[in-house]
Amino acid sequence: MGRWEPGTGERLARAALDLFAEQGYGGTTVDRIAERAGLTKTTFFRHFPGKREVLFAGQEAHHRRFVEGIAAAPATATPLEAVGAALDAATAPVTRAQRAMGARLEAVVASTPELRERQAFKRAALAADLAAALRERGVLDPAASLAADLAVRAFTGAFSRWCRRGEARTLGEIARQELRELQIAMAALE
């Protein structure tokens, strides 16, 4: 497969994940990632601004699905029902084939402070986008921000559960369960 064919970004992300798992994030260079993918360093930089971003490819589409899910929720939906619709929209395109890569990604991110920081930034940005989408529906703060935070927390917990061996449910099913559990926890605070 040549460097201009579809899937180049995915090839680079897989190569990066393999190398980060094998030799650590700090011990991996962009040159080595490109080489592993059978591409050039220039091609790498056409797709990603740096090695830190290669593992977070596709986040824009992921955020967009969340926001679109909120916008598509019925007008009568409560804030939690709207973020439930967002979870459904964001998890629907995720396939079982992505599970093994997800488990490896979690391990690499957990072992690398720089990647944990980037992941936290991405999650905060998603929560801000969701809160803005809820405010566009007329939900006031702090309800909009709290519901958005719960959605991000539900997705994060669900993704970790889904990546475990032996988990038969879909990511969407687990995300909905996580959201219900968070709702129960919030009610217990009263």
Secondary structure, DSSP 4 states (H G I P E B T S, - for coil): --TTSTTHHHHHHHHHHHHHHHH-STT--HHHHHHHHT--HHHHHHH-SSHHHHTTTTHHHHHHHHHHHHHHS-TT--HHHHHHHHHHHHHTT--GGGHHHHHHHHHHHHT-HHHHHHHHHHHHHHHHHHHHHHHHTTPPTTHHHHHHHHHHHHHHHHHHHHHSTT--S-HHHHHHHHHHHHHHHHHHT-
